[in-house]
Amino acid sequence: MISLFSERNGYAKSSDYIIKGKITHNIVNALSSCFTQLKQDLDNADYLISEANGDEDYLIFTNGSFYKMDRTVWTDFMNRRADKYVGGINMREFDAVQVCLLNKKNKWYKKLDCVEVAIEFMRTHYTDSIRKKVVEDFVQEINRQFERLKYGYRIVQGKIVDIISDIEIQSINKSVEVNAKNNVSVHMLQALNLYALKPNPDYRNSIKESITAVETLFRELTNESTFGKAYGKIKKQISIHPRLEEMIQKMYDYTNQKETGIRHAKVEDDNTYLPTAQEATLMLVICSATINYVREKMGTLRGELSQELS
């Protein structure tokens, strides 16, 4: 980001810290603007879909993609009466998401909840390529605004989580396959859900789900019943440097330590060790990277074998 005149000349103090645990007026404005643009983009998408289907009355009968989402926010998140919802194609000045975001009485985390609910609805219902791209661009723009405003959160797989780098986000997204139906993706998504749980994140069980995703991949690749046996087979099939072998093994060993209470019931009652957001973030990133690494190594191996056979 550029250095501003007021900061260079000492008239204003540069914000060199991450904003967390609250939401500022600037961040609310940025979110509000993102939703305003989303409405326009979804309207355009609806017109493209209606033209492709040869249905000129598409918007009238469906009331628009934006307002389908917005009405759900009104009834299912804000718990307001359906007959009191006055948004829609003929009342375009009213948006439930804007009511939620701009209400100063709403807690900061409720406003982020509202954003999550809206995104979850759209990710679930708008799976066609046109609207899916609109939603992806919407999420990308929110993340860009969060970064610009030094907000300590990002959206990953539809969940608002503590800040991590773009490379780490890409690694986590890559480990969760597109359809999210396989067991590895299910565990990684659950790890994210627990990590992002509000108002009290469950870091211990998030770590458990992260390492379980790795174990699940290893067991599925080898048809073995335990992490140790499965990993032993994988190490024989692909070339892994001894130090990387040790790192992966120690990552699993960490979750098995009695004092952590991650994979086994916690023995001590004094809570001398409590996993924090930093440990949970580390495990999310390392486990997703391990999943991607092993998948790619196994894929390369299979490709080489196929070439030899042909």
Buried (B, 14 or more C-beta within 10 A) or exposed (E): EEEEEEEEEEEEEEEEEEBBEEBBEBBBBBBBEBBEBBBEBBBEBBBEBBEEEEEEEBBEEBBBBBBBBBBBBBBEBBEBEEEEBEBBBEEEEBBBBBBBBBEEEBEBBBBBBBBBBBBBBBBEBBEBEBBBEBBEBBBEBBBEBBEEBBBBBBBBBBBBBBBBEEEBBEBBBBBBBEEEEBEBBBBBBBBBBBBBBEEEBBBBBBBBBBBBBBBBBBBEBBEBEEBEBBBEBBBEBBEBEEEEEEEBBEBBEBBEEEEBBBBEEBEEEEEEBEBEBEBBBBBBBBBBBBBBBBBEBBEEEEEEEEEEEE
